[in-house]
Amino acid sequence: MLIAYREFTPVLAAPFDLAPTAAVIGRTKAGPRLTLRAYATVRADGESIRIGANACFGARATVHIADSELGAVVGDDLTVGRYGIVHACTVGDGVVVADAAAVMDAAVIGPHALIAPAAIVPPRKALTGGFVYEGNPAKATRAIAGDELAAAAAALRRGEPVPGFAPVALPPLDAASSLVPPDRGAGPLYSRAGRAPRIGRAYVAPTSALVGDVTLADDAGVYFGCVLDAGDARIVLGACSNIQDNSLLLTDSVRGDLVIGERVTFGHNVRMSSGEIGDDALVGMMAIVGEHVVVERGGCIAAGAWVEPGTVVRAGWIWAGRPARAFREVKPKEREIFARLFRHVRQPDLYVRRRIAEMRAGQGGGAVGVSFRDRAQDLRVFGPDRLAVLTVLQHFAHRAPQMVPQLTHRFDVESVPR
């Protein structure tokens, strides 16, 4: 799926291989032989992303930028494993980022390095090429020979663990796949246990899935590849809160409800079930959050943290580590950074307006790989809300464009400002 953002459309050199559920967004330019497995997401909705030749991203891998300040630049022959992250950083030729590993903002990775399974490269870290880096934070443990690096890349490209390392526990990479027909790369709304999602003026990306009693308040956003599955419990996402790409929030009545307050940001590839997240909190990318965790107002779970069940993250504090422990209070400068991050991720209306413009122009616009089926159920769930209904209309735009004029009139979409 190729999706334009503002005036930018992805440019991919042929040949490329994108799974039906993969997504490439915005200011992305990639060399030939790009491979994206299921739900892999490359999202350049601010600064640009540049990818060299012969790059491969495993299932639910994520590439993103940091607002309009930091893009992502990766060299040739990059391999990123399942659930891996490359975020607003620079990565050299031949680097291997293993399963559930992450490279964070402004980091620089030299060529032919191996970022080991579940390792986290912190922001602004510069790592020399030719070494293995393990842990959180990632540290060099030994040099790596070319044949070992090649074997690691080959295994990840086959969807297998890296030889010589203990396999990491991965989330259900096919979460909600039984609900999504294999020929289409889109959700987003599914009933479970007799309950259906309820959405206000919110954005739900076409490759995400909301399942069961999931409520989204106004100006919330659920981005690409995310699954919010309430089972027979409930999930609530407050106003102006957002869940970033490939995060999996999965619960049921045994584990309990998940209630997320207002102005909360979940980073990419977060895993969580039940709990309560207070207003203005932040859950960092690649965090694993146990059941019944409470994050008080303004609390922060650091990137890559493993939070034990029943933990209470105190208001205004950062919890970090594996297992996570109280680290320190959030500094005033960090609060400013969080606020800037919040302003950036609050952009669902820009995606929506782009889709409106495409419909007005009679364009399918990036709906590649999206199949059509009856959306009457979704229309009833959405109700006559001008913005939220766009996640339904985009399904019609590709396979049944003749339906768009009457639906945009029915839901008053034309009155949304450009």
N, C-alpha and C positions, 0 to 999 in steps of 0.2 A: 504494500500500500504506500503510495507516494502522496504526501499532503503538503500543499502550499501553505506558507505562513506569511501574512502581510504580502509584500510584493515578491517574495522569494519562493522558488520552486526547486526541489532537489534535482541535482544533476549527477547522474550515475553513468559512468562509462560502461558500455557493453563489453562482454556479457556480465550479467549479474544474476544472482539466485536469491530471491526473497520468498520466504514462507508466506502463505496467505494471511497469517496473523501478524507478520512483521510490519513495522512502520518506519518510514523515513520522512522527516518533517523539516521544512524550511530551508535554511541556508546551508545545506549539506552538499558537498562535492566529493565524490568517491571515484577512485581509479577502477580499472577493470577487475572482474572476478570477485566482486564483493558478494559475500554470503551472509545472510541473516536467517537464523533458525526461528522456530516458533516464538512469537511474541517479542523477539529482539526489537529494540527501539533505538533509533538514532534521531534525536530531537534537537534541532538547531533553531529555537524560537527566540533568538536574541543574537549573540555573537555566532560566528560560523563554525562549522565542523568540517575538517579536511581529512580525508581517509586515503591512504595510499593504495597501491595495487594488492590484490590477493588477500584482503582482510576477511576474517571469519569471526562472527559473533554467535555464540551459542544461545540456546533457549533462554529467553527472558534476560538476556544481557542488555545493558543500558548504556548509551552514550549521550551525554548532555553537556550544556554550557553553563556558565554563571552569568546570567543577565546579559547586559551588553558590554561586559567588562572582560570576560575570559572565554575564549573559544576552546575548542579541542583540536589538536593536530596530531595525527598518528601516521607513522611511516608505512612502508611496504611490509607485507607478510605478517601483519599483526594477527594474533589469535587470542580471543577472549572466550573463556569457558562459560558454562551455564551459570546464570544468575550473577555474572561479573559486571563490574561498573568501570567505565572510563569517564571521568567527570572533569571537564574544563582544564585539561592538562596536556602535556606534550609527551608523546611516547615514540621511541625510536624504532627503527626497522627490526623486524624479527622478534619483537617482544612477545612473550606469552603471559597472559593474565589468566590464572587458573580459576576453577569453579569458586564462586562466592567470594572472590577477591575484588578489591576496589582500589583505584588510583584516584586521588582527590585533587581539589582545585590547585592549580599552579604548580603541581608536582611535575618533575621532569625525569623521565626514565630513559637511560641510555640504551643503545641497541643490544639485542640478543640477551636480555635479562629474563628471568623467570620470576614472576610474582606468584608465590605459592598459594595453594588452596586456602581460602578464608583470610589471607593476609590483607592488611589495610595500609596503604601508603598515605601518610598524612598530607595535609595541604602544604605547599611550598617546599616539599622535600625533593632534593636532587639525588638520584640514585645512579651510580656508575653501571654501565652495561657489562654483561658477561658474568653476572652473579645471580645466585638464588637469594630471594628476599622472603622472609617468613615472619609471621606474628602480627600483632597489633600493639604498637606501630611496627611496620615492616622493617626488619634489619637484615643485613647481609649475613648469610651463614656459610657460604662456600662459593667457589667458582663453579661455573657450569660449562661442560663441553658441548660442542655443536651437535653431536649425535644425540645426547640426552635432551637437549632443547628441541630438536626436531621430533623426537619421539613424544615429548610432552605435547607439542602442537598437534601432531597427528592424532593422538588419543582424544584431545579435546574436540577436534574437528569431527571425530566419529561419535561424539557425545559420551565419551568414557572418561573416568578419572585419570589424573596424571600418574604414570607409573612411579613407584618409589615413594609416594606420599599417602598417608592415611586418607581415605575418602572422607569428604566433609558431608554432613547431613544437609541435604538440599530440601527445599520446600517442594510441595507437589507442583511440578512445573506444568502439569496438564490440568491444574485446578480449573474447574468449570468447563473443561473441554467436552465433557459428555453432554453439556447443554447446548454447545455451539456446533452446528453442522460443519463437517470438515472442509466444505467448499467455500466457507465464507470467513472473513477476518473481522467479524464484528459481533458485539453484544447488542445492546448492553443490558437489557432488563429481562429477568427471569423470575417466575414464581417458584416458591418452595414452601412446603407445609401449608399450602393454602394462602400464603402471604406474598404480596408483590411489592417491589420498590415504590417509594413515593419521593418525588423530586420537585423542588422548587425551581427558582431561576438559577439553574446550575449547568455545568458542562460535564458531560460524560463522554470520554474518548471512545471512538468506534471499536477499538480492540479490547476494551475493558468489559467487565461483567459485574452487574449488581444482582444479587440473588437473594430472594426472600424479603424479610422485613428490614429493608435498608431505607433510611430516610436521609435525604440531602437537603439542607436549608439553602436559602438564597445565596448566590455568589460562591457556592462551593464548587470544587473541581476534582474530578477523578480522571487521572491521565492514563496514558497508553499502557496496556497490558495488565492493569490492576484488576484484582478480583476482590470484591467485598461480598462475602458469602455468610449470611447470618444464620444459616441452618434453620433450626426452629427457635432461635433466640432473636435478637435485634441488634442492628448497628445504626448509630445516629452520627451524622457528620454535620457539625454546626456551621453557622453562617461564616462565609469568607475563609473556610478551612479548605485544605487541599491534600490530596494523596498523590504523590509523584509516581512516575512510571514503575510498573512491575512490582509494586507493593502488594502483598497478599494478606488480607485481613479476614481470617476464617474462624468462625466460632459456632457454637450450638448451645442448647439449653443446659447441657452438662457443664460447659465452661462458663456460660453466662453472657450477658450483654456487653457490647463495646460502645461506650458513649464518648464522643469526641466533641470538645467545646468549640468556641469560636476563634477564628484567626490562628488556627493550628496548622502547622506544616509537618507532614510525614515525608521524609526523604525517599529516594529511590530504593526499591528492593528491600523494604522493611517487611518483617514478618511479625504478626501480632494476632492474638485471639481476643480474649475478654479483658475488660478493664475500664478505666475512666481517665480521660486526658483533659486537663483543665484548659481554660482559655489561654491563648498566647504561648502555648507550649511548642516545643520543637522535638521531633523524633528523627535523629540523624539517619542518613542512608546506611543500609546494610545492618541496621540494628535488629536483634532478635529479642522480642519482648514476651515474657512469660504471661501466664494467665493471672487475672485479678491484679494487674499492676495499676497503680494510681500515679499519675503525674500531676502535681499541683500546678496552679496557675504560674505561667512563666518558667516552668521547669524545662530542662533540656536533657535528652538522652543522646550521648555522643555517638558519632558514626562508628559502626562496627561493634557497639556495646552488646553484651549478652545480659539481659536483665532477668533476674530470677523471679519466679512466681511470687506474688504477694508483695513485691517491693513498693515502697512509697517514695517517689522522687519529690523532694521538698521544693516548695515554691522558690523560684529564682536560683536554683542550683543546677549544676551539671553533674550527671552521673556518667561514669566512663569505666571501661575495662571489661574483663571477662573472668569472673562475673563482675557486673557493674557495681561500683561503690560510689559514694559521695566524693566528688573530686574537688570542686570549689564552687563559689558563687559565680554567676554570670557577670562579666565585667560590663560597664557602661558601653564601651566600644563594641562589644559583642552584641549588645542589645540593638545598637544601630545597624550592625550587619544583618541581624535577624530581621529587622524591620525592612531593610532593603531587599532581602530575600523574599519577604512576604509580599512586597510590592510587585516583584517580578512574577512570582507564581500566581498572583491574582490576575491572570490574563485570559480566562476562558472566553470572555466576550470577543476577543480578537479572533479566536478560532471560529466562533459562531458567525461573526460578521463576514469573514472570508467565505464561508459556505453560502451565506446569503448572496454575496456578490456573484459567486459562481452560478448559483441558481438563476439569478437575474440574467446572466449572460448565456444561459443555456448550456453550461459546461458541467461535465461529470465531476471534474475537479478532484483528483486524488483519491477517488473511491475505488481504485484498482483492487481487485480481490474481494470486494464486498458483494455478496449475493443478496437477492431480494426474497423476502417471504412476507407473509401477512403480518402487518404491524398494528392491527386493530387493538390488540391487547396493550401494546406500548402506548398508543395514543390515548387510551383510557387512563393509563397510569399517569402520563405526563399532565393531562388536563390542558386547558388553553393558555399555557404559559409560552411567551414568544421565544424565549431563549432556550429553555430546556427542550422544547419540541424539535429543535434542530438536530438533536441526536437521533431522532426518528426520521426526519425528512432526508437526512443524508443517505439513508438506505434506499429511499424511493428515487433519489436523484440519479443513481447509477443504472438501476434495472427498470424503473418505471417512471421516466422523466415526465410523461404525460400527466402524472398525478401531482406533480409539484405545484402548478399554478393554483389548483383548487385547494390544496392543503395549506399553502402559504396564505391564501385568502381566509381559509377557515380559522387559522390560528393567528392571523394578523401579523405574520412575520415581516411583511413589507414595511411595517411601521418602525422596525428597529433601526436606529440611526446607523449610517455607514461608518 
